[in-house]
């Protein structure tokens, strides 16, 4: 397993160094091994501090599934604590009283000015009453970002329609 991790790290290092030489923006990433995570979670009942750290790391990331069945990992921020962002996709979310996530909007920002992207997300989030923003920055091109947005929006149509039907908004 250690050998596989070393191989993955070498691929990540090579990819990051290749992108850095092209002059594109380089972001840090953390690889999460789910088997290791599960093992730590089962040990966490013994140490409350480790349990709190694991809970914080699981709340930091969320997977959204598109209509295609593809899963997209998103970094979760409180709307007020979201940092400036490069071009990418976002999901504006309101957390319910029991922790359930309600999608309010799915979109993308494309400005080269990161502060403008943040301003756009915060304004839209404030208008809708969002308290979280889930950010996906792994699309490499604008075209891929549009496809991610379309896939995620299409994947949310059925839950939105069911909500509208249960609220008697559709006749």
ZAMARGU-4260 file (C-alpha; in steps of 0.2 Angstrom, whole numbers, plus 5000, padded with zeros to 4 digits):
<rodrens>
0) 5000/5000/5000 | 5015/5012/5004 | 5021/5009/4987 | 5005/5013/4979 | 5004/5029/4989
5) 5022/5034/4984 | 5017/5031/4965 | 5002/5042/4967 | 5012/5056/4975 | 5025/5055/4961
10) 5011/5057/4948 | 5004/5072/4958 | 5021/5080/4960 | 5024/5078/4941 | 5007/5085/4937
15) 5010/5100/4948 | 5027/5103/4942 | 5022/5102/4924 | 5008/5114/4927 | 5019/5126/4936
20) 5031/5127/4922 | 5016/5132/4910 | 5012/5147/4921 | 4995/5141/4927 | 4989/5143/4945
25) 4995/5129/4956 | 4983/5124/4971 | 4987/5113/4985 | 4977/5096/4987 | 4975/5083/5000
30) 4973/5065/4995 | 4961/5056/5006 | 4963/5037/5007 | 4946/5031/5012 | 4952/5014/5019
35) 4964/5024/5031 | 4950/5036/5035 | 4938/5022/5040 | 4951/5014/5051 | 4954/5031/5060
40) 4936/5034/5062 | 4934/5017/5070 | 4948/5021/5082 | 4941/5039/5085 | 4929/5033/5099
45) 4944/5031/5110 | 4951/5049/5107 | 4938/5064/5106 | 4951/5076/5099 | 4954/5064/5084
50) 4935/5062/5082 | 4934/5081/5081 | 4948/5082/5068 | 4940/5069/5057 | 4923/5077/5058
55) 4930/5093/5053 | 4939/5085/5038 | 4923/5076/5032 | 4913/5092/5033 | 4926/5101/5023
60) 4922/5091/5007 | 4906/5085/4999 | 4903/5075/4983 | 4889/5081/4972 | 4883/5069/4958
65) 4878/5075/4941 | 4864/5067/4930 | 4878/5057/4921 | 4882/5048/4937 | 4899/5056/4939
70) 4903/5062/4956 | 4912/5079/4959 | 4921/5083/4974 | 4918/5101/4981 | 4927/5110/4995
75) 4914/5117/5008 | 4915/5134/5015 | 4904/5145/5025 | 4897/5159/5014 | 4906/5172/5025
80) 4922/5163/5026 | 4924/5158/5008 | 4941/5164/5001 | 4944/5173/4984 | 4943/5160/4971
85) 4949/5157/4953 | 4937/5152/4939 | 4927/5137/4944 | 4910/5129/4948 | 4900/5132/4964
90) 4884/5125/4973 | 4875/5137/4985 | 4868/5127/4999 | 4857/5131/5014 | 4859/5119/5029
95) 4843/5112/5037 | 4840/5110/5055 | 4845/5092/5055 | 4861/5095/5044 | 4852/5091/5027
100) 4859/5101/5012 | 4847/5110/5001 | 4853/5116/4984 | 4849/5134/4981 | 4859/5137/4965
105) 4872/5129/4954 | 4884/5140/4944 | 4901/5144/4939 | 4912/5160/4940 | 4924/5164/4926
110) 4932/5180/4930 | 4951/5181/4930 | 4950/5193/4945 | 4947/5181/4960 | 4939/5194/4971
115) 4926/5197/4958 | 4922/5178/4958 | 4920/5179/4977 | 4909/5195/4976 | 4898/5186/4963
120) 4896/5170/4974 | 4893/5180/4990 | 4880/5192/4982 | 4870/5177/4974 | 4871/5167/4990
125) 4865/5182/5000 | 4850/5184/4988 | 4845/5166/4990 | 4849/5164/5009 | 4863/5152/5007
130) 4874/5148/5022 | 4887/5137/5013 | 4896/5137/4996 | 4903/5121/4989 | 4917/5125/4977
135) 4923/5113/4963 | 4940/5119/4955 | 4946/5104/4946 | 4939/5108/4928 | 4954/5112/4918
140) 4946/5122/4904 | 4931/5133/4903 | 4922/5120/4892 | 4924/5107/4905 | 4918/5119/4918
145) 4902/5122/4908 | 4900/5103/4906 | 4902/5101/4925 | 4889/5115/4928 | 4877/5107/4916
150) 4879/5089/4923 | 4876/5095/4941 | 4861/5106/4936 | 4853/5092/4927 | 4856/5080/4941
155) 4846/5092/4953 | 4831/5094/4942 | 4822/5078/4949 | 4824/5083/4967 | 4819/5101/4963
160) 4803/5095/4954 | 4799/5083/4968 | 4800/5098/4980 | 4789/5109/4970 | 4776/5095/4968
165) 4776/5091/4986 | 4774/5110/4990 | 4759/5111/4978 | 4769/5123/4967 | 4766/5112/4951
170) 4748/5108/4946
</rodrens>
